[in-house]
Amino acid sequence: MRKTGIGITGLLLAVFARNAHSSALNERQARPSPEWVTRGVMYQIQPRAFTPEGTLAAATARLPKVAEIGVDIIYICPVFVADDEADPNSWSPRQRASRMNNPRNPYRMKDYYHVDPEYGTDDDLKAFVAAAHKLGMRVLLDMVYLHCGPNAVFLDKHPDFVKRDKDGNVANAAWGFPALNHANPELREYLWKNMEYWLRGFNVDGFRCDVSDRVPLDFWETARDRLAKIRPDVCMLAEGRRREDQLKAFDLDYGWGFKWNKAADVRKHWEKMYSERPRGGARFIRFITNHDVANDAFHNRIEKKWGAPRVDATLVALFTLDGVPMLYNGQEVADTARHSIFGRSPIDWANANTPTGKARLALCKKLCAIRHAERPLTHGPVTWLDNNAPEAVLSYLRTLDNQQILTVINLTAKPTTVQLKLPPHPTPTFHPLLARGAKQELPKDGNHLFALDAYAYFVGKR
């Protein structure tokens, strides 16, 4: 009888385990993330743009300005030794099109274990991380593990660290760079130890993982297990869309795919992502620009294409939706200068002294302060509210512990009056936390009315 009982128990456990694994992804639980990630505000530093000098020492000197905004997390583009292969045929198409004539693409690695002299020394990176920590900010390094450069330092001793065709020639991944061979256990060990090296020796807080979808998921899952033994609250950010990412490996994914010209499209895309991902905490960084979007040409600068009022309104959405908002360096002063990861093209920090720059900086500081002060914005679920102008106006509620934060945003240049219905509440109106060009009317029959100017926004609490 005892053998039979044990057998039945084992069988049941096996069935439960199989069912749990085979259940729909949106019925499974996302991994818990550190509180500093959940409550954080991220800021991307592209070193060749962040300061005129383009060095880690110069970036370190500017960190207090970033901390003053209210940022918690710094994500810095790769500062490791870039490949110096001068043959343009080995460069990416965008690199050639930039006409910077610089072989050193920061996303084409030559040496994963040292800082590129362009940015300074290994000790300069240690000083950068230490300064950020002293200011209350965490630091994520950018790891590029899909491909390497043609002159990567390990290729002489380990030619099998890259993929090869049947004739032994190097096989390229995207952008024409040698593809790392993740089927090789020694290559995997080399890269895992690389992440451990920066975590242990430089006290970084986590990693942004470039084109993570094209690297096997089990590689990242093992990386998470190993890194967590060193730093349990390590953060891993996936530049990808793989739906299973956050079951085990990653804390955050990129929120690619949002089209911010129609409110209805924003809501539709959010609902699609929510339905496809693990429940209980799948998270995304919320952004409208980054080093890829801003790269190379003026027409890639959203600030120039959209204008400050539209950018302002969209930033309000990034900070009040779920996930972690991310500012791209210079966005806090409405910078419109050319940027390129392929050569020096610095932010025009003088824009901070213009009326537009001053207004943007004040808005970013206010958004950071509200996000940190109002727990519903970091822990409360999003409830979308129907309104009578769905193509133009975003309206949603964040609720936690009987506190409600309402956000209403006009994403268009056309003024409108919008009507939305909310559940009954003892407090009829919302106390404004942040508003521009928005007038709240007294509710009538449960309907809340807002008169909204072009690109107006309202964030209120009750």
C-alpha positions as CSV (number, residue, x, y, z in Angstrom):
1,M,0.0,0.0,0.0
2,R,2.8,2.4,0.9
3,K,4.4,1.8,-2.5
4,T,1.1,2.4,-4.3
5,G,0.6,5.7,-2.3
6,I,4.0,7.0,-3.2
7,G,3.4,6.1,-6.8
8,I,0.1,7.9,-7.0
9,T,1.6,11.0,-5.4
10,G,4.5,11.0,-7.8
11,L,2.2,10.6,-10.7
12,L,0.0,13.5,-9.5
13,L,3.1,15.7,-9.1
14,A,4.3,14.9,-12.5
15,V,0.8,15.7,-14.0
16,F,0.7,19.0,-12.2
17,A,4.2,19.9,-13.3
18,R,3.4,19.0,-16.9
19,N,0.1,21.0,-16.8
20,A,1.8,24.0,-15.2
21,H,4.5,23.9,-17.9
22,S,2.0,23.4,-20.7
23,S,-0.5,26.1,-19.5
24,A,-1.0,29.2,-21.6
25,L,1.8,31.7,-21.2
26,N,-0.5,34.4,-20.0
27,E,-1.6,32.1,-17.2
28,R,1.9,31.6,-15.9
29,Q,3.8,33.8,-13.4
30,A,6.5,36.2,-14.4
31,R,9.6,36.1,-12.2
32,P,9.6,38.7,-9.4
33,S,11.9,41.6,-9.9
34,P,13.9,43.7,-7.4
35,E,12.0,46.6,-5.9
36,W,14.6,49.0,-7.2
37,V,13.8,47.9,-10.8
38,T,10.0,48.0,-10.3
39,R,10.1,51.5,-8.8
40,G,12.9,52.9,-11.0
41,V,13.3,55.5,-13.7
42,M,15.9,54.6,-16.3
43,Y,18.3,56.9,-18.2
44,Q,20.3,55.8,-21.2
45,I,23.8,57.2,-21.7
46,Q,25.3,57.1,-25.2
47,P,28.9,58.1,-24.4
48,R,29.7,59.6,-27.7
49,A,26.7,61.9,-27.3
50,F,26.5,62.5,-23.5
51,T,29.5,64.8,-23.3
52,P,31.8,66.7,-25.7
53,E,34.7,64.7,-24.5
54,G,33.0,61.3,-24.9
55,T,34.8,59.8,-22.0
56,L,33.8,58.0,-18.8
57,A,35.6,60.6,-16.7
58,A,33.5,63.4,-18.3
59,A,30.3,61.3,-17.9
60,T,31.1,60.7,-14.3
61,A,31.4,64.5,-13.8
62,R,28.0,65.0,-15.3
63,L,26.2,62.3,-13.2
64,P,25.0,64.7,-10.5
65,K,22.9,66.5,-13.2
66,V,21.3,63.2,-14.0
67,A,20.6,62.4,-10.4
68,E,18.9,65.8,-10.0
69,I,16.2,64.7,-12.4
70,G,15.2,61.9,-10.1
71,V,16.7,59.0,-12.2
72,D,17.5,55.7,-10.4
73,I,19.0,53.5,-13.1
74,I,21.7,54.3,-15.6
75,Y,22.0,52.1,-18.7
76,I,25.2,52.9,-20.6
77,C,25.9,51.8,-24.2
78,P,28.9,49.5,-24.6
79,V,32.3,50.9,-23.5
80,F,34.3,47.8,-24.1
81,V,37.1,47.6,-26.7
82,A,35.5,48.0,-30.2
83,D,36.9,46.2,-33.2
84,D,39.2,48.5,-35.3
85,E,38.9,46.6,-38.6
86,A,39.3,49.4,-41.2
87,D,37.8,47.6,-44.2
88,P,34.4,49.2,-44.8
89,N,33.0,45.9,-46.2
90,S,33.2,44.6,-42.6
91,W,31.1,47.5,-41.3
92,S,27.4,47.5,-40.9
93,P,25.3,49.3,-43.6
94,R,24.3,52.1,-41.1
95,Q,27.9,52.5,-40.1
96,R,28.9,53.1,-43.7
97,A,25.9,55.4,-44.3
98,S,26.9,57.5,-41.3
99,R,30.0,58.8,-43.2
100,M,31.8,59.1,-39.9
101,N,34.6,56.9,-41.4
102,N,35.2,55.4,-38.0
103,P,35.7,51.6,-37.8
104,R,35.0,51.5,-34.1
105,N,31.4,50.5,-33.8
106,P,30.6,50.1,-30.0
107,Y,28.3,47.1,-30.9
108,R,31.1,45.2,-32.7
109,M,33.3,43.9,-29.9
110,K,37.0,43.1,-30.0
111,D,37.6,42.6,-26.3
112,Y,34.8,42.0,-23.8
113,Y,37.1,42.3,-20.8
114,H,38.5,45.8,-21.1
115,V,37.3,49.4,-21.5
116,D,38.1,50.9,-24.9
117,P,40.8,53.6,-24.6
118,E,38.4,56.0,-26.4
119,Y,36.4,56.1,-23.2
120,G,39.2,55.8,-20.7
121,T,40.4,53.0,-18.5
122,D,39.0,50.1,-16.5
123,D,39.5,52.2,-13.4
124,D,37.5,55.0,-15.0
125,L,34.5,52.6,-15.3
126,K,34.9,51.6,-11.7
127,A,34.9,55.3,-10.7
128,F,31.8,55.8,-12.9
129,V,29.9,53.0,-11.1
130,A,31.0,54.2,-7.7
131,A,29.9,57.7,-8.4
132,A,26.5,56.6,-9.6
133,H,26.0,54.5,-6.5
134,K,27.0,57.4,-4.2
135,L,24.3,59.5,-6.0
136,G,21.7,56.7,-5.4
137,M,21.7,55.3,-8.9
138,R,22.2,51.8,-10.2
139,V,24.2,51.0,-13.4
140,L,23.5,48.5,-16.2
141,L,26.2,47.6,-18.7
142,D,25.3,46.8,-22.3
143,M,26.4,43.3,-23.3
144,V,26.6,42.3,-27.0
145,Y,26.7,38.5,-27.2
146,L,25.1,37.8,-30.7
147,H,28.2,38.7,-32.6
148,C,31.8,40.0,-32.3
149,G,34.3,41.8,-34.4
150,P,36.5,40.1,-37.0
151,N,39.6,40.7,-34.9
152,A,38.1,39.5,-31.5
153,V,41.0,38.7,-29.2
154,F,39.9,35.2,-28.6
155,L,39.7,34.0,-32.2
156,D,43.3,32.9,-32.5
157,K,43.1,30.4,-29.6
158,H,39.4,29.7,-30.0
159,P,38.4,29.8,-33.7
160,D,35.3,27.7,-32.9
161,F,33.9,30.6,-30.7
162,V,32.3,31.8,-33.9
163,K,30.1,30.0,-36.4
164,R,31.6,28.7,-39.6
165,D,30.4,27.3,-42.9
166,K,31.2,23.9,-44.3
167,D,34.5,25.3,-45.7
168,G,35.6,26.7,-42.4
169,N,34.9,30.3,-43.3
170,V,33.4,32.6,-40.6
171,A,29.6,32.8,-40.8
172,N,28.1,36.2,-40.1
173,A,25.2,37.2,-38.0
174,A,23.1,40.3,-38.6
175,W,24.9,43.5,-39.7
176,G,27.6,41.4,-41.3
177,F,29.5,40.7,-38.0
178,P,30.9,37.2,-37.1
179,A,28.2,35.2,-35.3
180,L,29.1,33.8,-31.9
181,N,28.7,30.1,-31.6
182,H,26.4,29.5,-28.7
183,A,26.4,25.8,-29.4
184,N,30.0,25.7,-28.0
185,P,30.0,25.2,-24.2
186,E,33.4,26.9,-23.9
187,L,32.1,30.0,-25.6
188,R,29.1,30.1,-23.2
189,E,31.4,29.7,-20.2
190,Y,33.6,32.6,-21.6
191,L,30.6,34.9,-21.8
192,W,29.1,33.9,-18.4
193,K,32.4,34.6,-16.8
194,N,32.5,37.9,-18.6
195,M,29.2,39.0,-16.9
196,E,30.5,37.7,-13.6
197,Y,33.7,39.6,-14.0
198,W,31.9,43.0,-14.4
199,L,29.5,42.1,-11.5
200,R,32.2,41.1,-9.1
201,G,35.0,43.4,-10.0
202,F,33.1,46.6,-10.9
203,N,30.1,46.3,-8.7
204,V,27.6,46.9,-11.6
205,D,23.9,46.2,-10.9
206,G,22.9,44.4,-14.0
207,F,23.0,44.2,-17.8
208,R,21.1,45.3,-20.9
209,C,21.4,42.4,-23.3
210,D,21.6,43.4,-27.0
211,V,19.4,41.6,-29.5
212,S,18.6,39.1,-26.8
213,D,16.0,37.2,-28.9
214,R,18.7,36.0,-31.3
215,V,20.7,34.4,-28.5
216,P,19.3,31.1,-27.1
217,L,17.0,31.7,-24.1
218,D,18.7,28.9,-22.0
219,F,21.9,30.9,-22.3
220,W,20.3,33.8,-20.5
221,E,18.5,31.6,-18.0
222,T,21.8,30.0,-16.9
223,A,23.3,33.5,-16.8
224,R,20.6,34.6,-14.4
225,D,21.2,31.6,-12.1
226,R,24.9,32.3,-12.0
227,L,24.6,36.1,-11.5
228,A,22.0,35.8,-8.8
229,K,24.4,33.8,-6.7
230,I,26.7,36.8,-6.7
231,R,24.1,39.5,-6.5
232,P,20.5,38.3,-5.8
233,D,19.0,41.6,-6.9
234,V,20.8,41.7,-10.2
235,C,18.7,43.2,-13.1
236,M,18.6,41.8,-16.6
237,L,17.0,43.9,-19.4
238,A,16.3,42.1,-22.7
239,E,16.4,44.1,-25.9
240,G,13.8,41.8,-27.4
241,R,10.2,40.6,-27.7
242,R,10.5,36.9,-26.8
243,R,7.4,36.2,-24.8
244,E,9.0,33.6,-22.4
245,D,11.8,36.0,-21.4
246,Q,10.4,36.9,-18.0
247,L,9.5,33.5,-16.8
248,K,13.1,33.0,-15.5
249,A,15.8,35.0,-17.3
250,F,14.8,38.7,-17.5
251,D,13.3,41.4,-15.4
252,L,12.4,43.7,-18.2
253,D,11.9,43.6,-22.0
254,Y,11.9,46.4,-24.5
255,G,8.4,47.8,-25.2
256,W,8.9,47.8,-29.0
257,G,5.9,48.3,-31.3
258,F,4.0,51.3,-29.9
259,K,2.8,53.8,-32.4
260,W,2.1,57.0,-30.5
261,N,0.1,58.9,-33.2
262,K,-3.2,57.3,-32.3
263,A,-4.4,56.7,-28.8
264,A,-6.5,53.7,-29.9
265,D,-3.4,52.0,-31.3
266,V,-1.5,52.5,-28.1
267,R,-4.2,50.9,-26.1
268,K,-4.6,48.1,-28.6
269,H,-0.9,47.3,-28.6
270,W,-0.8,47.4,-24.8
271,E,-3.7,45.0,-24.5
272,K,-2.1,42.6,-27.1
273,M,1.2,42.5,-25.2
274,Y,-0.7,42.0,-21.9
275,S,-2.7,39.1,-23.3
276,E,0.5,37.3,-24.6
277,R,2.8,37.7,-21.6
278,P,3.0,36.0,-18.2
279,R,0.6,37.5,-15.7
280,G,1.7,38.8,-12.3
281,G,4.4,41.2,-13.4
282,A,5.6,41.1,-17.0
283,R,7.4,44.4,-17.4
284,F,8.7,46.6,-20.2
285,I,10.8,49.7,-20.4
286,R,8.6,52.6,-21.8
287,F,10.4,54.9,-24.2
288,I,10.0,56.8,-27.4
289,T,13.7,57.2,-28.3
290,N,17.0,55.6,-27.7
291,H,20.4,55.3,-29.3
292,D,19.0,53.3,-32.2
293,V,16.1,55.7,-32.9
294,A,18.2,58.9,-32.5
295,N,21.1,57.5,-34.5
296,D,22.8,59.4,-37.4
297,A,20.4,61.7,-39.1
298,F,18.4,64.7,-37.9
299,H,15.2,63.2,-39.2
300,N,15.6,60.4,-36.6
301,R,15.3,62.9,-33.8
302,I,11.8,62.6,-32.5
303,E,12.2,66.0,-30.8
304,K,12.4,67.6,-34.3
305,K,9.8,65.5,-36.0
306,W,7.2,65.8,-33.2
307,G,7.8,69.1,-31.5
308,A,8.1,69.6,-27.7
309,P,4.4,69.6,-26.8
310,R,3.8,66.2,-28.4
311,V,6.9,64.7,-26.8
312,D,5.8,66.2,-23.4
313,A,2.4,64.5,-23.6
314,T,3.9,61.2,-24.6
315,L,6.4,61.3,-21.7
316,V,3.5,61.7,-19.3
317,A,2.1,58.4,-20.7
318,L,5.5,56.7,-20.3
319,F,5.7,57.6,-16.6
320,T,2.1,56.8,-15.8
321,L,1.6,53.5,-17.6
322,D,3.0,50.2,-16.1
323,G,6.6,49.3,-16.6
324,V,9.8,51.4,-16.2
325,P,10.1,54.7,-18.0
326,M,13.3,55.5,-19.8
327,L,14.7,58.8,-20.8
328,Y,17.4,59.0,-23.5
329,N,20.3,61.4,-22.7
330,G,19.5,64.9,-23.8
331,Q,15.7,64.3,-23.8
332,E,15.4,66.1,-20.5
333,V,16.4,69.3,-22.2
334,A,14.7,68.7,-25.5
335,D,18.0,68.2,-27.4
336,T,17.7,68.2,-31.2
337,A,21.4,67.8,-32.2
338,R,22.5,65.1,-34.5
339,H,23.5,61.8,-32.7
340,S,25.5,58.9,-33.9
341,I,26.9,55.8,-32.2
342,F,29.5,55.7,-35.0
343,G,31.3,58.9,-34.1
344,R,31.4,61.9,-31.8
345,S,28.2,64.0,-32.1
346,P,27.4,65.5,-28.7
347,I,24.2,66.7,-27.1
348,D,23.7,70.5,-27.2
349,W,23.4,71.0,-23.5
350,A,23.0,74.8,-24.1
351,N,19.4,73.9,-24.9
352,A,18.9,73.6,-21.2
353,N,18.9,77.4,-21.0
354,T,16.1,77.9,-23.6
355,P,12.5,78.2,-22.5
356,T,11.7,74.8,-24.1
357,G,14.7,73.1,-22.4
358,K,13.8,74.6,-19.0
359,A,10.2,73.5,-19.4
360,R,11.2,69.9,-20.4
361,L,13.6,69.6,-17.4
362,A,10.9,70.8,-15.0
363,L,8.5,68.3,-16.5
364,C,11.0,65.4,-16.2
365,K,11.7,66.2,-12.6
366,K,8.0,66.4,-11.8
367,L,7.3,63.1,-13.5
368,C,10.1,61.4,-11.5
369,A,8.9,62.9,-8.3
370,I,5.3,61.7,-8.9
371,R,6.3,58.2,-9.9
372,H,8.4,57.9,-6.7
373,A,5.7,59.4,-4.4
374,E,2.6,57.5,-5.8
375,R,2.8,53.8,-5.3
376,P,-0.1,53.0,-7.6
377,L,2.1,54.1,-10.5
378,T,4.6,51.4,-9.8
379,H,2.5,48.6,-8.2
380,G,-1.1,49.2,-9.3
381,P,-2.6,47.5,-12.3
382,V,-3.7,49.5,-15.4
383,T,-7.4,49.8,-16.0
384,W,-8.3,51.3,-19.4
385,L,-11.2,53.7,-19.4
386,D,-13.4,54.0,-22.5
387,N,-13.9,57.5,-23.7
388,N,-15.8,59.2,-26.6
389,A,-12.6,60.2,-28.4
390,P,-10.6,56.9,-28.5
391,E,-8.5,57.8,-31.5
392,A,-7.2,61.0,-29.8
393,V,-7.3,60.5,-26.0
394,L,-5.6,58.0,-23.7
395,S,-7.5,57.4,-20.4
396,Y,-6.6,54.9,-17.7
397,L,-6.6,54.3,-14.0
398,R,-3.9,52.9,-11.7
399,T,-5.4,51.7,-8.4
400,L,-3.7,50.4,-5.2
401,D,-4.9,50.3,-1.6
402,N,-8.0,52.4,-2.3
403,Q,-5.9,55.1,-4.0
404,Q,-6.6,55.9,-7.6
405,I,-4.4,57.8,-10.1
406,L,-6.2,58.9,-13.2
407,T,-4.3,59.8,-16.4
408,V,-6.0,61.6,-19.4
409,I,-3.8,62.6,-22.4
410,N,-4.7,64.2,-25.7
411,L,-2.1,62.8,-28.2
412,T,-3.3,65.1,-31.0
413,A,-2.9,68.7,-32.1
414,K,-6.7,69.2,-32.1
415,P,-8.4,70.4,-28.9
416,T,-11.2,68.1,-27.7
417,T,-13.7,67.6,-24.9
418,V,-13.7,64.1,-23.7
419,Q,-16.2,62.1,-21.6
420,L,-15.3,59.0,-19.6
421,K,-17.1,56.9,-17.0
422,L,-15.5,55.8,-13.7
423,P,-16.8,53.6,-11.0
424,P,-18.6,55.3,-8.1
425,H,-16.3,56.9,-5.5
426,P,-16.8,59.0,-2.3
427,T,-14.5,61.7,-3.7
428,P,-16.1,63.0,-6.9
429,T,-13.1,64.7,-8.5
430,F,-9.4,64.1,-8.8
431,H,-6.7,66.3,-7.1
432,P,-4.4,67.4,-9.9
433,L,-0.8,66.1,-9.6
434,L,0.2,67.3,-13.0
435,A,-1.7,69.1,-15.7
436,R,-1.3,71.2,-18.8
437,G,-4.1,72.5,-20.9
438,A,-6.7,70.3,-19.2
439,K,-9.8,71.4,-17.4
440,Q,-11.7,68.9,-15.2
441,E,-15.5,69.4,-15.0
442,L,-17.6,68.3,-12.1
443,P,-18.9,64.7,-12.7
444,K,-22.5,64.2,-13.8
445,D,-24.3,60.9,-13.7
446,G,-20.9,59.2,-13.2
447,N,-19.5,60.8,-16.4
448,H,-16.2,62.8,-16.0
449,L,-15.6,65.5,-18.5
450,F,-12.2,67.0,-19.5
451,A,-11.7,69.9,-21.8
452,L,-8.3,69.3,-23.4
453,D,-6.1,71.6,-25.4
454,A,-3.7,70.2,-28.1
455,Y,-1.4,67.7,-26.4
456,A,-3.0,68.4,-23.1
457,Y,-2.6,66.0,-20.1
458,F,-4.0,65.5,-16.7
459,V,-2.7,63.3,-13.9
460,G,-4.9,63.3,-10.8
461,K,-5.3,61.5,-7.5
462,R,-8.1,60.5,-5.2
